[in-house]
C-alpha cells in the first residue's frame, strides 16, 4: 500500500499518466476519424 500512495503522490507519475491519457485520446480520435472517412468514401463510390 505504501507503493501505491507513493505513486499517487509523485508528480512525475501523474504527468506520465496524463501524457499517456492524452496520447490515447488522440489515437482514439484518429482511429474514429479514419474509419469514418473510409466509410463515407466507400458510400460515395
Residue, then its C-alpha position, 0 to 999 in steps of 0.5 A: x500500500x505504501x507503493x501505491x500512495x507513493x505513486x499517487x503522490x509523485x508528480x512525475x507519475x501523474x504527468x506520465x499518466x496524463x501524457x499517456x491519457x492524452x496520447x490515447x485520446x488522440x489515437x482514439x480520435x484518429x482511429x474514429x476519424x479514419x474509419x469514418x472517412x473510409x466509410x463515407x468514401x466507400x458510400x460515395x463510390 
